[in-house]
């Protein structure tokens, strides 16, 4: 009996490896599909809102796609010139930043304090850190390279969404196990929509704050904050680094410190206070799982996989948590905060 369990475990692990190898080899197809899926989940409430108002499916779909396309055009126009201008001036900012570090070193040396500025500059490539934004945007652009594929898949998914829950309700009368699909789809939809709204709020606040402070390319850093807010715990920290470095070069240490404080306050208020109240703590991931999921999905699907890593892991956690047989895996993936509070009670 024991040998049978061991053999079954090895069979499951081998099957997982084969599936992952297939996903990696088919990433050019998988990535546009995942992008369409997430967009359909986020846009489906708007589509259902128009339908509930009595509009025909075709008209509701046209309005949703129109609003979404207008949003993309506006974002692309605001990002296009900023990204190009920033990339052309990156060497200037790199030189200015190194000069600023040398001034700090000279000032510290006058008081007999030796700082490892040269070693730090060699270890941390500030140019690559600031170019991280453009790399992310280029990766996002590559996702839309097959724009027609993404658009048509999104359209069909939205059309299907209006009848999907009806199919689930009907199927539950035939197979009780179908209720898990309904629970999974409902929780994923709630998470993705609320997370997108929280990320949008984060980006908007960062944009206003950087405009007031006077940091160049404010919309660029705000859009990066919007994207990386999908990565809990470390996403806001990563988004803050290039903005703080640029402000340091452009406006000096006081303004850079102010930018860092703004990111910290936004991260604490939205990430640690507002999001848990709105979304609940049951979907939280441990910091270790966040980091490992970045590595795993990044290896599997490239840079795009890193951006989608947390939503994908959350989807897996929700699916595992729905079934009693796999709920223990979901508990291991979680942060454990709700468990410790339950024990205290």
C-alpha positions as CSV (number, residue, x, y, z in Angstrom):
1,X,0.0,0.0,0.0
2,X,2.8,2.4,0.9
3,X,4.7,1.6,-2.3
4,X,1.5,2.3,-4.2
5,X,1.3,5.8,-2.6
6,X,4.9,6.6,-3.4
7,X,4.4,5.5,-7.0
8,X,1.3,7.6,-7.3
9,X,3.2,10.6,-5.9
10,X,6.0,10.2,-8.5
11,X,3.4,9.9,-11.3
12,X,1.7,13.2,-10.2
13,X,5.0,15.0,-10.0
14,X,6.0,13.7,-13.5
15,X,2.7,14.8,-14.9
16,X,3.2,18.3,-13.4
17,X,6.6,18.6,-15.0
18,X,5.2,17.6,-18.4
19,X,2.4,20.1,-18.1
20,X,4.8,22.9,-17.1
21,X,7.1,22.0,-20.0
22,X,4.1,22.2,-22.4
23,X,3.1,25.6,-21.0
24,X,6.6,27.0,-21.3
25,X,6.9,25.8,-24.9
26,X,3.5,27.3,-25.7
27,X,4.1,30.6,-23.9
28,X,3.4,32.6,-27.0
29,X,-0.2,31.3,-26.9
30,X,-0.6,31.1,-23.2
31,X,0.4,34.7,-22.4
32,X,-2.2,36.4,-24.7
33,X,-4.8,34.0,-23.4
34,X,-4.0,34.8,-19.7
35,X,-4.0,38.5,-20.5
36,X,-7.4,38.2,-22.2
37,X,-8.7,36.3,-19.2
38,X,-7.6,38.9,-16.7
39,X,-9.0,41.7,-18.8
40,X,-12.3,39.9,-19.2
41,X,-12.6,39.4,-15.4
42,X,-11.9,43.0,-14.7
43,X,-14.2,44.3,-17.5
44,X,-17.1,41.9,-16.9
45,X,-18.7,44.0,-14.1
46,X,-19.0,46.9,-16.6
47,X,-20.4,44.6,-19.3
48,X,-22.9,43.1,-16.9
49,X,-23.9,46.6,-15.7
50,X,-24.8,47.7,-19.2
51,X,-26.8,44.5,-19.8
52,X,-28.8,45.0,-16.5
53,X,-29.7,48.4,-17.7
54,X,-31.5,46.8,-20.6
55,X,-28.9,47.2,-23.4
56,X,-28.4,44.5,-25.9
57,X,-25.4,42.3,-25.6
58,X,-23.8,43.7,-28.8
59,X,-24.3,47.3,-27.6
60,X,-23.0,46.5,-24.1
61,X,-20.0,44.9,-25.6
62,X,-19.3,47.8,-28.0
63,X,-19.5,50.3,-25.1
64,X,-17.1,48.2,-22.9
65,X,-14.6,47.7,-25.7
66,X,-14.9,51.4,-26.7
67,X,-14.2,52.5,-23.1
68,X,-11.3,50.1,-22.8
69,X,-9.8,51.1,-26.2
70,X,-10.1,54.8,-25.3
71,X,-8.3,54.1,-22.0
72,X,-5.5,52.3,-23.8
73,X,-5.0,55.1,-26.3
74,X,-4.9,57.7,-23.6
75,X,-2.3,55.7,-21.5
76,X,-0.2,55.0,-24.6
77,X,-0.1,58.6,-25.6
78,X,0.9,59.8,-22.1
79,X,3.5,57.0,-21.8
80,X,4.9,57.1,-25.3
81,X,6.7,60.5,-25.2
82,X,7.7,60.1,-21.6
83,X,9.3,56.7,-22.1
84,X,11.2,57.8,-25.2
85,X,12.5,61.0,-23.5
86,X,13.5,59.1,-20.3
87,X,15.4,56.5,-22.2
88,X,17.3,59.1,-24.2
89,X,18.3,60.9,-21.0
90,X,19.2,57.8,-18.9
91,X,23.0,58.3,-19.4
92,X,22.7,61.9,-18.1
93,X,20.8,60.8,-15.1
94,X,23.4,58.0,-14.5
95,X,26.2,60.5,-14.6
96,X,24.4,62.9,-12.3
97,X,23.7,60.2,-9.8
98,X,27.3,59.0,-9.7
99,X,28.4,62.6,-9.1
100,X,25.9,62.9,-6.3
101,X,27.3,59.7,-4.7
102,X,30.9,61.2,-5.0
103,X,29.8,64.4,-3.2
104,X,28.4,62.3,-0.4
105,X,31.7,60.3,-0.2
106,X,33.7,63.6,-0.2
107,X,31.5,65.1,2.6
108,X,31.8,61.9,4.7
109,X,35.6,61.7,4.2
110,X,36.0,65.3,5.5
111,X,34.7,64.0,8.8
112,X,36.9,60.9,8.7
113,X,34.1,58.5,7.7
114,X,34.9,56.1,4.8
115,X,31.9,55.1,2.8
116,X,32.1,52.2,0.2
117,X,30.6,54.3,-2.5
118,X,32.6,52.9,-5.4
119,X,31.9,49.3,-4.3
120,X,28.2,50.1,-3.9
121,X,28.1,51.7,-7.4
122,X,29.7,48.7,-8.9
123,X,27.3,46.3,-7.1
124,X,24.1,48.3,-7.7
125,X,23.8,49.5,-11.3
126,X,21.6,52.5,-10.9
127,X,21.2,52.8,-14.7
128,X,19.6,49.3,-14.9
129,X,17.4,50.1,-11.9
130,X,16.0,53.2,-13.7
131,X,15.7,51.3,-17.0
132,X,13.6,48.7,-15.2
133,X,10.5,50.9,-15.9
134,X,11.1,50.9,-19.7
135,X,11.8,47.2,-19.6
136,X,8.4,46.6,-17.9
137,X,6.6,48.8,-20.4
138,X,8.3,47.0,-23.4
139,X,7.2,43.7,-21.9
140,X,3.6,45.0,-21.6
141,X,3.8,46.2,-25.2
142,X,4.9,42.7,-26.3
143,X,1.8,41.3,-24.7
144,X,-0.3,43.5,-27.0
145,X,1.8,42.7,-30.1
146,X,-0.9,40.2,-31.1
147,X,-3.5,42.8,-30.4
148,X,-6.2,41.2,-32.6
149,X,-5.8,37.9,-30.8
150,X,-6.1,39.5,-27.4
151,X,-9.0,41.7,-28.5
152,X,-11.1,38.9,-30.1
153,X,-10.4,36.5,-27.3
154,X,-11.5,39.3,-24.8
155,X,-14.7,39.8,-26.9
156,X,-15.6,36.1,-26.9
157,X,-14.9,35.8,-23.2
158,X,-17.1,38.7,-22.3
159,X,-19.9,37.3,-24.5
160,X,-19.5,33.9,-22.8
161,X,-19.5,35.5,-19.3
162,X,-23.1,36.4,-19.6
163,X,-24.1,32.7,-20.0
164,X,-21.3,31.1,-18.0
165,X,-23.0,31.3,-14.6
166,X,-26.3,30.1,-16.0
167,X,-24.4,27.0,-17.3
168,X,-22.9,26.5,-13.9
169,X,-26.3,26.8,-12.1
170,X,-27.8,24.3,-14.5
171,X,-24.8,21.9,-14.2
172,X,-25.0,22.0,-10.4
173,X,-28.3,20.1,-10.6
174,X,-26.5,17.3,-12.5
175,X,-23.1,17.3,-10.8
176,X,-22.7,18.7,-7.2
177,X,-18.9,19.0,-7.7
178,X,-19.6,21.9,-10.2
179,X,-20.3,24.2,-7.2
180,X,-16.5,24.4,-6.7
181,X,-16.2,26.1,-10.1
182,X,-18.8,28.7,-9.1
183,X,-17.0,29.5,-5.9
184,X,-13.6,29.7,-7.6
185,X,-14.9,32.0,-10.4
186,X,-16.7,34.3,-7.9
187,X,-13.7,34.7,-5.6
188,X,-11.3,35.2,-8.5
189,X,-13.6,37.9,-10.0
190,X,-13.9,39.7,-6.7
191,X,-10.2,39.6,-6.1
192,X,-9.2,40.8,-9.6
193,X,-11.7,43.7,-9.8
194,X,-11.0,45.0,-6.3
195,X,-7.2,44.6,-6.8
196,X,-7.4,46.5,-10.1
197,X,-9.4,49.3,-8.4
198,X,-6.9,49.5,-5.5
199,X,-4.0,49.6,-7.9
200,X,-5.7,52.3,-9.9
201,X,-6.1,54.4,-6.7
202,X,-2.5,53.8,-5.8
203,X,-1.3,55.0,-9.2
204,X,-3.5,58.0,-9.1
205,X,-2.3,59.2,-5.7
206,X,1.4,58.6,-6.7
207,X,0.8,60.6,-9.9
208,X,-0.7,63.6,-8.0
209,X,2.0,63.5,-5.4
210,X,4.9,63.4,-7.9
211,X,3.3,66.2,-9.9
212,X,3.1,68.4,-6.8
213,X,6.7,67.6,-5.8
214,X,7.9,68.2,-9.4
215,X,9.4,64.9,-10.3
216,X,9.8,64.4,-14.0
217,X,7.8,61.7,-15.8
218,X,5.2,61.5,-13.0
219,X,2.8,59.5,-15.1
220,X,5.5,57.0,-15.9
221,X,6.2,56.2,-12.3
222,X,2.5,56.2,-11.4
223,X,1.8,53.6,-14.1
224,X,4.7,51.5,-12.8
225,X,3.2,51.8,-9.3
226,X,-0.2,50.7,-10.7
227,X,1.4,47.6,-12.4
228,X,3.6,46.5,-9.5
229,X,0.8,47.0,-6.9
230,X,-0.5,43.6,-8.1
231,X,2.6,42.3,-6.4
232,X,2.0,42.5,-2.6
233,X,4.7,43.3,0.0
234,X,7.6,44.0,-2.4
235,X,5.8,45.6,-5.5
236,X,5.5,49.1,-4.0
237,X,9.2,49.0,-2.9
238,X,10.4,48.1,-6.4
239,X,8.2,50.8,-7.9
240,X,9.5,53.5,-5.5
241,X,13.3,52.9,-6.3
242,X,13.5,54.5,-9.8
243,X,11.2,57.4,-8.8
244,X,13.3,58.2,-5.7
245,X,16.6,57.9,-7.6
246,X,15.4,60.3,-10.3
247,X,14.0,62.8,-7.8
248,X,17.4,62.6,-6.0
249,X,19.2,63.6,-9.2
250,X,16.7,66.2,-10.3
251,X,15.6,67.9,-7.0
252,X,18.0,66.8,-4.3
253,X,17.9,64.7,-1.1
254,X,15.0,66.5,0.6
255,X,12.6,66.0,-2.3
256,X,13.8,62.4,-2.7
257,X,13.1,61.7,0.9
258,X,9.6,63.2,0.5
259,X,8.9,60.9,-2.5
260,X,10.0,57.9,-0.4
261,X,7.7,59.0,2.4
262,X,4.8,59.3,-0.1
263,X,5.3,55.8,-1.3
264,X,5.6,54.5,2.2
265,X,2.3,56.2,3.3
266,X,0.5,55.0,0.2
267,X,1.8,51.5,0.7
268,X,0.8,51.4,4.4
269,X,-2.7,53.1,4.0
270,X,-3.8,51.3,0.9
271,X,-1.8,48.0,1.1
272,X,-2.0,47.4,4.9
273,X,-5.2,49.1,5.9
274,X,-7.6,49.7,3.0
275,X,-7.0,46.5,1.0
276,X,-7.4,44.0,3.9
277,X,-10.7,45.7,4.9
278,X,-12.1,45.7,1.3
279,X,-10.8,42.3,0.1
280,X,-10.4,40.4,3.3
281,X,-7.3,38.7,4.7
282,X,-8.1,35.2,3.5
283,X,-6.4,35.8,0.1
284,X,-3.1,36.9,1.6
285,X,0.1,35.2,0.5
286,X,3.2,34.7,2.6
287,X,6.2,36.9,1.7
288,X,8.2,33.8,0.8
289,X,5.5,32.6,-1.6
290,X,5.4,36.0,-3.2
291,X,9.1,35.9,-3.9
292,X,9.0,32.3,-5.1
293,X,6.0,32.9,-7.3
294,X,7.9,35.8,-9.0
295,X,10.8,33.4,-9.8
296,X,8.6,30.6,-10.9
297,X,6.2,32.5,-13.2
298,X,9.0,34.6,-14.4
299,X,10.9,31.5,-15.5
300,X,7.7,29.9,-17.0
301,X,6.3,32.9,-18.9
302,X,9.1,35.6,-18.9
303,X,8.7,39.2,-17.7
304,X,5.0,39.1,-18.3
305,X,4.8,36.1,-16.0
306,X,6.4,38.1,-13.2
307,X,3.7,40.8,-13.6
308,X,0.9,38.2,-13.6
309,X,2.6,36.0,-11.0
310,X,0.5,37.1,-8.0
311,X,-2.9,37.0,-9.7
312,X,-2.0,33.5,-11.0
313,X,-0.9,32.3,-7.6
314,X,-4.0,33.8,-6.0
315,X,-6.1,31.9,-8.5
316,X,-4.3,28.7,-7.6
317,X,-4.8,29.4,-3.9
318,X,-8.5,30.1,-4.3
319,X,-8.9,26.9,-6.3
320,X,-7.0,24.8,-3.7
321,X,-8.9,26.5,-0.8
322,X,-12.3,25.6,-2.3
323,X,-11.7,21.8,-2.1
324,X,-11.3,20.2,1.4
325,X,-8.8,17.7,0.0
326,X,-6.4,20.5,-1.1
327,X,-7.2,23.2,1.5
328,X,-4.0,22.4,3.5
329,X,-1.9,23.5,0.5
330,X,-3.8,26.8,0.4
331,X,-3.1,27.3,4.1
332,X,0.6,26.7,3.5
333,X,0.6,29.3,0.7
334,X,-1.2,31.9,2.9
335,X,0.3,34.5,5.2
336,X,-1.1,32.7,8.3
337,X,-2.4,36.0,9.9
338,X,-6.0,34.9,10.1
339,X,-4.9,31.6,11.7
340,X,-2.9,33.3,14.5
341,X,-5.9,35.6,15.2
342,X,-8.2,32.6,15.3
343,X,-5.9,30.9,17.9
344,X,-5.8,34.1,20.0
345,X,-9.6,34.1,20.1
